Structures are given as structure tokens and as C-alpha cells.
Amino acid sequence: PLKPHSDVLDAIFASEKMKALASFQDLYVGLEPYRNDDQLFGGVLKKTAPAVFGLLAALELHPTNKKAGVFAPIGGFRAVALAFERLCEDCGVEIRCDTTVTRVEDDGVHIASGDTSDFIKVAADAIVVNADLPYATQSLFESSATNSAEDNVTTGLKDTFDWDDRFEFSSGVVAFHWSLAAPCHDLNTHNVFLSASSRNDAIQSWTAVRDSIRSNTDAADDVPFNFYVHRASKTDRTAAPTGCDSIMVLVPCETLGRRKEYASLERDEAIAKYKEQFSDDYVGDIRSAVLRRLGKIPSLQGLESKIIDEVVDTPATYSDYYNVGGGTPFALSHGFAQLSLTRPSPRKSKNTFFVGASTRPGNGVPLVLLGANAIAGQVVSAVSEGRGENETEKI
């Protein structure tokens, strides 16, 4: 189970397509299945999946276990967020919108509300940071890189965007969200399009995971790639009106390339510069290639003419929406060097904690919720021990 995933697959299957079918789930944990002979132990310490992750395929494809498969909430995952919001409000939690946390300290957080330039420090008995850990450690706990202590104090109170790039990250994603004027009956709820006509094509299709940092703003490379299509309306009638459809296409791509000089910029200015790393030509090339591949299905020929609305996301927009390091929605990868006890700790100090996909136990909704539940118990203990130390406003 500790060998590269491809070593085990090669011993079981002769068909490259079968190997691809049994290993595309490695993308979920930010890894590729193929051995990398240029790295120690075939790459399993970094970006090559150990064979134990073959269990992911078993969970999805098991023929008799009724608990196996892929499940999603009616109304999309926004329904989960709304359910948590209702639960918080029922428990008396105050949710502050249009409020930006610009700095986190052990005894509280600095915030700015709306368009005001005034910063307020709110004292706290315990702080739980659900922003992505590589972003939070660099942008919320560390001052932006300057040589002046006075400048660092000032910069630490403004909204910036930077991340710790010493980690190994999962791939980025270019996502196309299409509203369609006609239903796509030949698509299932979950559809994976794999490039596996040869061993070389299969290996190249994982380039975005293997060489994960975007180094230029040119058009997309003409290499084989894999992508995923989600048609929620197949099982969720709320996803599209009758006679119409909506699909989401996820294409793995490189992550953002960190630029240290952007760290001291205002956040909006930094995000605008990072968006330049994924040019219209790059995104357009991927879009055209996806439509060509989908057009191999007779009923999806001419799909572009049926698109009535389109939203496109890149790693830069994910950073803008969610403050994820490198723009990757899958967080840190899960090579052995970032797995289990080697993954960043969820506790930064006595009363400051992390939750989310880049800390323990790992990414994916189930693991993130399990981690958050474990942290909740630690927070209660920390608050109980420190009760009465702060006399100002508590959150």
C-alpha cells in the first residue's frame, strides 16, 4: 500500500483505460497515480499517490455496498452552508457580514467593516480560523514583507493576500458553469473524461498535478488532460428549470505562482494581478478543447450554441472568493510528507486554532467536518481554562 499507485495498478491491469478508471480519484487528494523516478521512493513523499489511496475507488465503485458511491445534498452544497447558518443562529451565534478580518493575534482579531478604513480590535477568549491555513499564516498572522517594523504594523492592519508557498499544493481548477437551453440526457450526475489511449497520454494528462505552479500567462499547452462534468439536474430537479439544464466542468490546471512583491499590495490589487496568470487565451483554449471532447457524444454536438449563461472560475477567482493559498480548492496535497501527523497542526497557540482542508485530518467534506468537531472540543476546554482573563468584548 505504500508503493506508488501505478506500481500496483500495473500488476493488476493491462489496459491503460482500466488503470485510469481505478486511479482518477487520486486527484481528490491532490496527487497523481504515476511513479516519479526522479524523486525519493517514487514520489510518494510529494505528489505521487501511494497505492493505499486505491481505497477511494473502492468507496465509489463498490458494486454491493449501499453506502458506497457519491452523495450530494439537494440544492447543492450551498444547502449545507445554509443549514450550518441556521444552526448557528439557533444557538445564538452572531454572524457579522461585510466584515473583514485583517489580523489575528492570540488575544483577539483586527476587523474592518464595509468600506470603512477604521480598524477595530475585538478581544476573544479563543479564535478559530477557517481561512485556508497557508493563506492565514502568511496574511493574517504574519506582517507583509517589509524591512520596517513600523510599516509592518501598518500593513498588518490592511487587507492583503499572500500565502506560504513552502508546502506542496494540490492542482488548481478551471471551472465552467454553464446554463443550457436544452437538457443533456446522455450525461449522468457524475462524468469523468479521461485521456488514456496510451501510457504516454495517461501520464501527460496529470501534468497539472505534477508541475503544479503556473509559470507564465501563455495559452494552454496542447497536452492530453482529464476533466470532470457534474450534471446536478440528473438527481436534483432544483438545479435547472424544466427543459433546460446546468452543468459544471472542472479541468485540473496549475496553481497560482506566488509573487512576493504582491504581498504588500491592497488585496484587490494583488488579486487583479494574480488573475493575469490565467489569460483569456488560456481559458479559451481549455474551453474549446472541452467542447470538442464533449462533442464526441452525438447528443452534445453543438453544445456551445445551447449555452445561455456562463460563469468561469480560475485559481485566481477561488483565491478571491475563499482566500485559498495558491488558488487551489483542494488545499494541500496528501503525499506522505503532508499526511496525518506530518500535516500542519490545527492548533497554533493555546487559544488559536485552525480548521479546514489544509490542516489535519485533511481535505474533503467528511474529513473537514470531523476535524472541526474535534477542534470544537478543544475550544471549549481552552475557553473554560481561560475564562475571565479578558475583560473586553468577546467573540
Buried (B, 14 or more C-beta within 10 A) or exposed (E): EEBBBBBBBBEEBEEBEEBBBBBBBBBBBBBBBBBBEEBEBBBBBBBBBBBBBBEBBEEBEEEEEEEEEEEBEEBBEEBBEEEEEEEEEEEEEEEEEEEBBBBBBEBBBBBBEEEEEEBEBBBBBBBBBBBBBBBBBBBBBBBBBEEEEEBBEEBBBBBBBBBBBEBBBBBBBBBBBBBBEBBBEEBEBBBBBBBBEEEEBBBBBBBBBBEBBBEEBEBBEEEBBBBBBBBBBBEBEEBBEEEBBBBBBBBBBBBBBBBEEBBBBEBEEBBBBBBEBBBEEBBEBBBEBBBEBBBEBEBBEEBBEBBEEEEBBBBBBBBBEBBBBBBBBBBBBBBBBBBEEEBBEBBBEEBBBBBBBBBBBBBBEEBBEBBBEBBEEBBEEBBEEBEEEBEEEEB
